[in-house]
Amino acid sequence: MAAKEMRALLDLMRENEERVQGMAAACQEFLGEARLHLTILDPEVGEDELIKAVAAAQEKLSALARSV
């Protein structure tokens, strides 16, 4: 998955926030796996802005999962 696709995924998650709330734990797990396996999300060589955006999305999803 390239940076463009990751940004598109994050945009879709924001646009469909209500639907994402119903599967927050699964989305959080998916983003966690992406952070582990995608070079673009590697803190040493990845894109800083994208790394921060994914971390923020994960944090938000974590809060949603706890509130369910």
Distance bins in CASP14 RR format, pairs under 12 A and 6 or more apart:
PFRMAT RR
TARGET T0000
AUTHOR 0000-0000-0000
RMODE 2
METHOD distances of the structure
MODEL  1
1 7 0 0 0 0 0 1 0 0 0 0 0
1 8 0 0 0 0 1 0 0 0 0 0 0
1 9 1 0 0 1 0 0 0 0 0 0 0
1 10 0 0 0 0 0 1 0 0 0 0 0
1 30 0 0 0 0 0 1 0 0 0 0 0
1 31 0 0 0 0 0 1 0 0 0 0 0
1 33 0 0 0 0 0 1 0 0 0 0 0
1 34 1 0 0 1 0 0 0 0 0 0 0
1 35 0 0 0 0 0 1 0 0 0 0 0
1 37 0 0 0 0 1 0 0 0 0 0 0
1 38 1 0 1 0 0 0 0 0 0 0 0
1 39 0 0 0 0 1 0 0 0 0 0 0
1 40 1 0 0 1 0 0 0 0 0 0 0
1 41 0 0 0 0 1 0 0 0 0 0 0
1 50 0 0 0 0 0 1 0 0 0 0 0
1 54 0 0 0 0 0 1 0 0 0 0 0
2 8 0 0 0 0 1 0 0 0 0 0 0
2 9 0 0 0 0 0 1 0 0 0 0 0
2 34 0 0 0 0 0 1 0 0 0 0 0
2 38 0 0 0 0 1 0 0 0 0 0 0
2 39 0 0 0 0 1 0 0 0 0 0 0
2 40 1 0 0 1 0 0 0 0 0 0 0
2 41 0 0 0 0 0 1 0 0 0 0 0
2 46 0 0 0 0 0 1 0 0 0 0 0
2 47 0 0 0 0 0 1 0 0 0 0 0
2 50 0 0 0 0 0 1 0 0 0 0 0
3 9 0 0 0 0 0 1 0 0 0 0 0
3 10 0 0 0 0 0 1 0 0 0 0 0
3 34 0 0 0 0 0 1 0 0 0 0 0
3 38 0 0 0 0 1 0 0 0 0 0 0
3 39 0 0 0 0 1 0 0 0 0 0 0
3 40 1 0 1 0 0 0 0 0 0 0 0
3 41 0 0 0 0 1 0 0 0 0 0 0
3 46 0 0 0 0 1 0 0 0 0 0 0
3 47 1 0 1 0 0 0 0 0 0 0 0
3 48 0 0 0 0 0 1 0 0 0 0 0
3 49 0 0 0 0 1 0 0 0 0 0 0
3 50 1 0 1 0 0 0 0 0 0 0 0
3 51 0 0 0 0 0 1 0 0 0 0 0
3 53 0 0 0 0 0 1 0 0 0 0 0
3 54 0 0 0 0 0 1 0 0 0 0 0
4 10 0 0 0 0 0 1 0 0 0 0 0
4 11 0 0 0 0 0 1 0 0 0 0 0
4 40 0 0 0 0 1 0 0 0 0 0 0
4 47 0 0 0 0 0 1 0 0 0 0 0
4 50 0 0 0 0 1 0 0 0 0 0 0
5 11 0 0 0 0 0 1 0 0 0 0 0
5 12 0 0 0 0 0 1 0 0 0 0 0
5 34 0 0 0 0 0 1 0 0 0 0 0
5 38 0 0 0 0 1 0 0 0 0 0 0
5 40 0 0 0 0 1 0 0 0 0 0 0
5 41 0 0 0 0 0 1 0 0 0 0 0
5 50 0 0 0 0 0 1 0 0 0 0 0
6 12 0 0 0 0 0 1 0 0 0 0 0
6 13 0 0 0 0 0 1 0 0 0 0 0
6 30 0 0 0 0 0 1 0 0 0 0 0
6 31 0 0 0 0 1 0 0 0 0 0 0
6 34 1 0 0 1 0 0 0 0 0 0 0
6 35 0 0 0 0 0 1 0 0 0 0 0
6 37 0 0 0 0 0 1 0 0 0 0 0
6 38 1 0 0 1 0 0 0 0 0 0 0
6 39 0 0 0 0 0 1 0 0 0 0 0
6 40 1 0 0 1 0 0 0 0 0 0 0
6 41 1 0 0 1 0 0 0 0 0 0 0
6 46 0 0 0 0 0 1 0 0 0 0 0
6 47 0 0 0 0 1 0 0 0 0 0 0
6 49 0 0 0 0 0 1 0 0 0 0 0
6 50 1 0 1 0 0 0 0 0 0 0 0
6 51 0 0 0 0 1 0 0 0 0 0 0
6 53 0 0 0 0 1 0 0 0 0 0 0
6 54 1 0 0 1 0 0 0 0 0 0 0
6 57 0 0 0 0 0 1 0 0 0 0 0
7 13 0 0 0 0 0 1 0 0 0 0 0
7 14 0 0 0 0 0 1 0 0 0 0 0
7 40 0 0 0 0 1 0 0 0 0 0 0
7 41 0 0 0 0 0 1 0 0 0 0 0
7 47 0 0 0 0 1 0 0 0 0 0 0
7 49 0 0 0 0 1 0 0 0 0 0 0
7 50 1 0 0 1 0 0 0 0 0 0 0
7 51 0 0 0 0 0 1 0 0 0 0 0
7 53 1 0 0 1 0 0 0 0 0 0 0
7 54 0 0 0 0 1 0 0 0 0 0 0
7 57 0 0 0 0 0 1 0 0 0 0 0
8 14 0 0 0 0 0 1 0 0 0 0 0
8 15 0 0 0 0 0 1 0 0 0 0 0
8 50 0 0 0 0 0 1 0 0 0 0 0
8 53 0 0 0 0 0 1 0 0 0 0 0
9 15 0 0 0 0 0 1 0 0 0 0 0
9 16 0 0 0 0 0 1 0 0 0 0 0
9 20 0 0 0 0 0 1 0 0 0 0 0
9 27 0 0 0 0 1 0 0 0 0 0 0
9 30 0 0 0 0 1 0 0 0 0 0 0
9 31 0 0 0 0 1 0 0 0 0 0 0
9 34 0 0 0 0 1 0 0 0 0 0 0
9 38 0 0 0 0 0 1 0 0 0 0 0
9 40 0 0 0 0 0 1 0 0 0 0 0
9 41 0 0 0 0 0 1 0 0 0 0 0
9 50 0 0 0 0 0 1 0 0 0 0 0
9 53 0 0 0 0 0 1 0 0 0 0 0
9 54 0 0 0 0 1 0 0 0 0 0 0
9 57 0 0 0 0 1 0 0 0 0 0 0
10 16 0 0 0 0 0 1 0 0 0 0 0
10 17 0 0 0 0 0 1 0 0 0 0 0
10 20 0 0 0 0 0 1 0 0 0 0 0
10 27 0 0 0 0 0 1 0 0 0 0 0
10 30 0 0 0 0 0 1 0 0 0 0 0
10 31 0 0 0 0 1 0 0 0 0 0 0
10 34 0 0 0 0 0 1 0 0 0 0 0
10 41 0 0 0 0 0 1 0 0 0 0 0
10 49 0 0 0 0 0 1 0 0 0 0 0
10 50 0 0 0 0 1 0 0 0 0 0 0
10 51 0 0 0 0 0 1 0 0 0 0 0
10 52 0 0 0 0 0 1 0 0 0 0 0
10 53 1 0 1 0 0 0 0 0 0 0 0
10 54 1 0 0 1 0 0 0 0 0 0 0
10 55 0 0 0 0 0 1 0 0 0 0 0
10 56 0 0 0 0 1 0 0 0 0 0 0
10 57 1 0 1 0 0 0 0 0 0 0 0
10 58 0 0 0 0 0 1 0 0 0 0 0
10 60 0 0 0 0 0 1 0 0 0 0 0
10 61 0 0 0 0 0 1 0 0 0 0 0
11 17 0 0 0 0 0 1 0 0 0 0 0
11 20 0 0 0 0 0 1 0 0 0 0 0
11 53 0 0 0 0 1 0 0 0 0 0 0
11 57 0 0 0 0 0 1 0 0 0 0 0
12 19 0 0 0 0 1 0 0 0 0 0 0
12 20 0 0 0 0 1 0 0 0 0 0 0
12 27 0 0 0 0 0 1 0 0 0 0 0
12 57 0 0 0 0 0 1 0 0 0 0 0
13 19 0 0 0 0 1 0 0 0 0 0 0
13 20 1 0 1 0 0 0 0 0 0 0 0
13 21 0 0 0 0 0 1 0 0 0 0 0
13 22 0 0 0 0 0 1 0 0 0 0 0
13 23 0 0 0 0 0 1 0 0 0 0 0
13 24 0 0 0 0 1 0 0 0 0 0 0
13 26 0 0 0 0 0 1 0 0 0 0 0
13 27 1 0 0 1 0 0 0 0 0 0 0
13 28 0 0 0 0 0 1 0 0 0 0 0
13 30 0 0 0 0 1 0 0 0 0 0 0
13 31 0 0 0 0 1 0 0 0 0 0 0
13 34 0 0 0 0 0 1 0 0 0 0 0
13 53 0 0 0 0 0 1 0 0 0 0 0
13 54 0 0 0 0 0 1 0 0 0 0 0
13 56 0 0 0 0 0 1 0 0 0 0 0
13 57 1 0 0 1 0 0 0 0 0 0 0
13 58 0 0 0 0 0 1 0 0 0 0 0
13 60 0 0 0 0 1 0 0 0 0 0 0
13 61 0 0 0 0 1 0 0 0 0 0 0
13 64 0 0 0 0 0 1 0 0 0 0 0
14 20 0 0 0 0 1 0 0 0 0 0 0
14 21 0 0 0 0 0 1 0 0 0 0 0
14 27 0 0 0 0 0 1 0 0 0 0 0
14 53 0 0 0 0 1 0 0 0 0 0 0
14 56 0 0 0 0 0 1 0 0 0 0 0
14 57 0 0 0 0 1 0 0 0 0 0 0
14 60 0 0 0 0 1 0 0 0 0 0 0
14 61 0 0 0 0 0 1 0 0 0 0 0
16 22 0 0 0 0 0 1 0 0 0 0 0
16 23 0 0 0 0 0 1 0 0 0 0 0
16 27 0 0 0 0 0 1 0 0 0 0 0
17 23 0 0 0 0 0 1 0 0 0 0 0
17 24 0 0 0 0 1 0 0 0 0 0 0
17 27 0 0 0 0 0 1 0 0 0 0 0
17 57 0 0 0 0 0 1 0 0 0 0 0
17 60 0 0 0 0 1 0 0 0 0 0 0
17 61 0 0 0 0 0 1 0 0 0 0 0
17 64 0 0 0 0 1 0 0 0 0 0 0
18 24 0 0 0 0 0 1 0 0 0 0 0
18 64 0 0 0 0 0 1 0 0 0 0 0
19 26 0 0 0 0 0 1 0 0 0 0 0
19 27 0 0 0 0 1 0 0 0 0 0 0
19 64 0 0 0 0 0 1 0 0 0 0 0
20 26 0 0 0 0 1 0 0 0 0 0 0
20 27 1 0 1 0 0 0 0 0 0 0 0
20 28 0 0 0 0 1 0 0 0 0 0 0
20 30 0 0 0 0 0 1 0 0 0 0 0
20 31 0 0 0 0 0 1 0 0 0 0 0
20 57 0 0 0 0 1 0 0 0 0 0 0
20 60 0 0 0 0 1 0 0 0 0 0 0
20 61 1 0 0 1 0 0 0 0 0 0 0
20 64 1 0 0 1 0 0 0 0 0 0 0
20 65 0 0 0 0 0 1 0 0 0 0 0
20 68 0 0 0 0 0 1 0 0 0 0 0
21 27 0 0 0 0 1 0 0 0 0 0 0
21 28 0 0 0 0 0 1 0 0 0 0 0
21 60 0 0 0 0 1 0 0 0 0 0 0
21 61 0 0 0 0 1 0 0 0 0 0 0
21 63 0 0 0 0 0 1 0 0 0 0 0
21 64 1 0 1 0 0 0 0 0 0 0 0
21 65 0 0 0 0 1 0 0 0 0 0 0
21 66 0 0 0 0 0 1 0 0 0 0 0
21 67 0 0 0 0 1 0 0 0 0 0 0
21 68 1 0 0 1 0 0 0 0 0 0 0
22 28 0 0 0 0 0 1 0 0 0 0 0
22 61 0 0 0 0 0 1 0 0 0 0 0
22 64 1 0 0 1 0 0 0 0 0 0 0
22 65 0 0 0 0 1 0 0 0 0 0 0
22 67 0 0 0 0 0 1 0 0 0 0 0
22 68 1 0 0 1 0 0 0 0 0 0 0
23 29 0 0 0 0 1 0 0 0 0 0 0
23 30 0 0 0 0 1 0 0 0 0 0 0
23 61 0 0 0 0 1 0 0 0 0 0 0
23 64 0 0 0 0 1 0 0 0 0 0 0
23 65 0 0 0 0 1 0 0 0 0 0 0
23 68 0 0 0 0 1 0 0 0 0 0 0
24 30 0 0 0 0 0 1 0 0 0 0 0
24 31 0 0 0 0 0 1 0 0 0 0 0
24 57 0 0 0 0 0 1 0 0 0 0 0
24 58 0 0 0 0 0 1 0 0 0 0 0
24 59 0 0 0 0 0 1 0 0 0 0 0
24 60 0 0 0 0 1 0 0 0 0 0 0
24 61 1 0 1 0 0 0 0 0 0 0 0
24 62 1 0 0 1 0 0 0 0 0 0 0
24 63 0 0 0 0 1 0 0 0 0 0 0
24 64 1 1 0 0 0 0 0 0 0 0 0
24 65 1 0 1 0 0 0 0 0 0 0 0
24 66 0 0 0 0 1 0 0 0 0 0 0
24 67 0 0 0 0 1 0 0 0 0 0 0
24 68 1 0 0 1 0 0 0 0 0 0 0
25 31 0 0 0 0 0 1 0 0 0 0 0
25 32 0 0 0 0 0 1 0 0 0 0 0
25 58 0 0 0 0 0 1 0 0 0 0 0
25 61 1 0 0 1 0 0 0 0 0 0 0
25 62 0 0 0 0 1 0 0 0 0 0 0
25 63 0 0 0 0 0 1 0 0 0 0 0
25 64 0 0 0 0 1 0 0 0 0 0 0
25 65 1 0 1 0 0 0 0 0 0 0 0
25 66 0 0 0 0 1 0 0 0 0 0 0
25 67 0 0 0 0 0 1 0 0 0 0 0
25 68 1 0 0 1 0 0 0 0 0 0 0
26 32 0 0 0 0 0 1 0 0 0 0 0
26 33 0 0 0 0 0 1 0 0 0 0 0
26 61 0 0 0 0 1 0 0 0 0 0 0
26 64 0 0 0 0 0 1 0 0 0 0 0
26 65 0 0 0 0 1 0 0 0 0 0 0
26 68 0 0 0 0 0 1 0 0 0 0 0
27 33 0 0 0 0 0 1 0 0 0 0 0
27 34 0 0 0 0 0 1 0 0 0 0 0
27 54 0 0 0 0 0 1 0 0 0 0 0
27 57 0 0 0 0 1 0 0 0 0 0 0
27 58 0 0 0 0 1 0 0 0 0 0 0
27 60 0 0 0 0 1 0 0 0 0 0 0
27 61 1 0 1 0 0 0 0 0 0 0 0
27 62 0 0 0 0 0 1 0 0 0 0 0
27 64 0 0 0 0 1 0 0 0 0 0 0
27 65 0 0 0 0 1 0 0 0 0 0 0
28 34 0 0 0 0 0 1 0 0 0 0 0
28 35 0 0 0 0 0 1 0 0 0 0 0
28 54 0 0 0 0 0 1 0 0 0 0 0
28 55 0 0 0 0 0 1 0 0 0 0 0
28 57 0 0 0 0 1 0 0 0 0 0 0
28 58 1 0 1 0 0 0 0 0 0 0 0
28 59 0 0 0 0 1 0 0 0 0 0 0
28 60 0 0 0 0 1 0 0 0 0 0 0
28 61 1 1 0 0 0 0 0 0 0 0 0
28 62 1 0 1 0 0 0 0 0 0 0 0
28 63 0 0 0 0 1 0 0 0 0 0 0
28 64 0 0 0 0 1 0 0 0 0 0 0
28 65 1 0 0 1 0 0 0 0 0 0 0
28 66 0 0 0 0 0 1 0 0 0 0 0
28 68 0 0 0 0 0 1 0 0 0 0 0
29 35 0 0 0 0 0 1 0 0 0 0 0
29 36 0 0 0 0 0 1 0 0 0 0 0
29 58 0 0 0 0 1 0 0 0 0 0 0
29 61 0 0 0 0 1 0 0 0 0 0 0
29 62 0 0 0 0 0 1 0 0 0 0 0
29 65 0 0 0 0 1 0 0 0 0 0 0
30 36 0 0 0 0 0 1 0 0 0 0 0
30 37 0 0 0 0 0 1 0 0 0 0 0
30 38 0 0 0 0 0 1 0 0 0 0 0
30 54 0 0 0 0 0 1 0 0 0 0 0
30 57 0 0 0 0 0 1 0 0 0 0 0
30 58 0 0 0 0 1 0 0 0 0 0 0
30 61 0 0 0 0 1 0 0 0 0 0 0
31 37 0 0 0 0 0 1 0 0 0 0 0
31 38 0 0 0 0 0 1 0 0 0 0 0
31 41 0 0 0 0 1 0 0 0 0 0 0
31 50 0 0 0 0 0 1 0 0 0 0 0
31 51 0 0 0 0 0 1 0 0 0 0 0
31 53 0 0 0 0 0 1 0 0 0 0 0
31 54 1 0 1 0 0 0 0 0 0 0 0
31 55 0 0 0 0 1 0 0 0 0 0 0
31 56 0 0 0 0 0 1 0 0 0 0 0
31 57 1 0 0 1 0 0 0 0 0 0 0
31 58 1 0 1 0 0 0 0 0 0 0 0
31 59 0 0 0 0 0 1 0 0 0 0 0
31 60 0 0 0 0 0 1 0 0 0 0 0
31 61 1 0 0 1 0 0 0 0 0 0 0
31 62 0 0 0 0 1 0 0 0 0 0 0
31 65 0 0 0 0 0 1 0 0 0 0 0
32 38 0 0 0 0 1 0 0 0 0 0 0
32 41 0 0 0 0 1 0 0 0 0 0 0
32 51 0 0 0 0 0 1 0 0 0 0 0
32 54 0 0 0 0 1 0 0 0 0 0 0
32 55 0 0 0 0 1 0 0 0 0 0 0
32 57 0 0 0 0 0 1 0 0 0 0 0
32 58 1 0 0 1 0 0 0 0 0 0 0
32 59 0 0 0 0 0 1 0 0 0 0 0
32 61 0 0 0 0 1 0 0 0 0 0 0
32 62 0 0 0 0 0 1 0 0 0 0 0
33 41 0 0 0 0 0 1 0 0 0 0 0
33 54 0 0 0 0 0 1 0 0 0 0 0
33 58 0 0 0 0 0 1 0 0 0 0 0
34 40 0 0 0 0 1 0 0 0 0 0 0
34 41 1 0 1 0 0 0 0 0 0 0 0
34 42 0 0 0 0 0 1 0 0 0 0 0
34 50 0 0 0 0 0 1 0 0 0 0 0
34 51 0 0 0 0 0 1 0 0 0 0 0
34 53 0 0 0 0 0 1 0 0 0 0 0
34 54 1 0 0 1 0 0 0 0 0 0 0
34 55 0 0 0 0 0 1 0 0 0 0 0
34 57 0 0 0 0 0 1 0 0 0 0 0
34 58 0 0 0 0 1 0 0 0 0 0 0
35 41 1 0 1 0 0 0 0 0 0 0 0
35 42 0 0 0 0 1 0 0 0 0 0 0
35 43 0 0 0 0 1 0 0 0 0 0 0
35 46 0 0 0 0 0 1 0 0 0 0 0
35 50 0 0 0 0 0 1 0 0 0 0 0
35 51 1 0 0 1 0 0 0 0 0 0 0
35 52 0 0 0 0 0 1 0 0 0 0 0
35 53 0 0 0 0 0 1 0 0 0 0 0
35 54 1 0 0 1 0 0 0 0 0 0 0
35 55 1 0 0 1 0 0 0 0 0 0 0
35 57 0 0 0 0 0 1 0 0 0 0 0
35 58 1 0 0 1 0 0 0 0 0 0 0
36 42 0 0 0 0 1 0 0 0 0 0 0
36 43 0 0 0 0 0 1 0 0 0 0 0
36 54 0 0 0 0 0 1 0 0 0 0 0
36 58 0 0 0 0 0 1 0 0 0 0 0
38 45 0 0 0 0 0 1 0 0 0 0 0
38 46 0 0 0 0 1 0 0 0 0 0 0
38 47 0 0 0 0 0 1 0 0 0 0 0
38 50 0 0 0 0 1 0 0 0 0 0 0
38 51 0 0 0 0 1 0 0 0 0 0 0
38 54 0 0 0 0 1 0 0 0 0 0 0
39 45 1 0 0 1 0 0 0 0 0 0 0
39 46 1 0 0 1 0 0 0 0 0 0 0
39 47 0 0 0 0 1 0 0 0 0 0 0
39 50 0 0 0 0 0 1 0 0 0 0 0
39 51 0 0 0 0 0 1 0 0 0 0 0
40 46 1 0 1 0 0 0 0 0 0 0 0
40 47 1 0 1 0 0 0 0 0 0 0 0
40 48 0 0 0 0 0 1 0 0 0 0 0
40 49 0 0 0 0 0 1 0 0 0 0 0
40 50 1 0 0 1 0 0 0 0 0 0 0
40 51 0 0 0 0 1 0 0 0 0 0 0
40 53 0 0 0 0 0 1 0 0 0 0 0
40 54 0 0 0 0 1 0 0 0 0 0 0
41 47 1 0 0 1 0 0 0 0 0 0 0
41 48 0 0 0 0 0 1 0 0 0 0 0
41 49 0 0 0 0 0 1 0 0 0 0 0
41 50 1 0 0 1 0 0 0 0 0 0 0
41 51 1 0 1 0 0 0 0 0 0 0 0
41 52 0 0 0 0 0 1 0 0 0 0 0
41 53 0 0 0 0 1 0 0 0 0 0 0
41 54 1 0 1 0 0 0 0 0 0 0 0
41 55 0 0 0 0 1 0 0 0 0 0 0
41 57 0 0 0 0 0 1 0 0 0 0 0
41 58 0 0 0 0 0 1 0 0 0 0 0
42 48 0 0 0 0 0 1 0 0 0 0 0
42 50 0 0 0 0 0 1 0 0 0 0 0
42 51 0 0 0 0 1 0 0 0 0 0 0
42 54 0 0 0 0 0 1 0 0 0 0 0
43 50 0 0 0 0 0 1 0 0 0 0 0
43 51 1 0 0 1 0 0 0 0 0 0 0
43 52 0 0 0 0 0 1 0 0 0 0 0
43 54 0 0 0 0 0 1 0 0 0 0 0
43 55 0 0 0 0 1 0 0 0 0 0 0
44 51 0 0 0 0 0 1 0 0 0 0 0
45 51 0 0 0 0 0 1 0 0 0 0 0
46 52 0 0 0 0 0 1 0 0 0 0 0
46 54 0 0 0 0 0 1 0 0 0 0 0
47 53 0 0 0 0 1 0 0 0 0 0 0
47 54 0 0 0 0 1 0 0 0 0 0 0
48 54 0 0 0 0 0 1 0 0 0 0 0
48 55 0 0 0 0 0 1 0 0 0 0 0
49 55 0 0 0 0 0 1 0 0 0 0 0
49 56 0 0 0 0 0 1 0 0 0 0 0
50 56 0 0 0 0 0 1 0 0 0 0 0
50 57 0 0 0 0 0 1 0 0 0 0 0
51 57 0 0 0 0 0 1 0 0 0 0 0
51 58 0 0 0 0 0 1 0 0 0 0 0
52 58 0 0 0 0 0 1 0 0 0 0 0
52 59 0 0 0 0 0 1 0 0 0 0 0
53 59 0 0 0 0 0 1 0 0 0 0 0
53 60 0 0 0 0 0 1 0 0 0 0 0
54 60 0 0 0 0 0 1 0 0 0 0 0
54 61 0 0 0 0 0 1 0 0 0 0 0
55 61 0 0 0 0 0 1 0 0 0 0 0
55 62 0 0 0 0 0 1 0 0 0 0 0
56 62 0 0 0 0 0 1 0 0 0 0 0
56 63 0 0 0 0 0 1 0 0 0 0 0
57 63 0 0 0 0 0 1 0 0 0 0 0
57 64 0 0 0 0 0 1 0 0 0 0 0
58 64 0 0 0 0 0 1 0 0 0 0 0
58 65 0 0 0 0 0 1 0 0 0 0 0
59 65 0 0 0 0 0 1 0 0 0 0 0
59 66 0 0 0 0 0 1 0 0 0 0 0
60 66 0 0 0 0 0 1 0 0 0 0 0
60 67 0 0 0 0 0 1 0 0 0 0 0
61 67 0 0 0 0 0 1 0 0 0 0 0
61 68 0 0 0 0 0 1 0 0 0 0 0
62 68 0 0 0 0 0 1 0 0 0 0 0
END
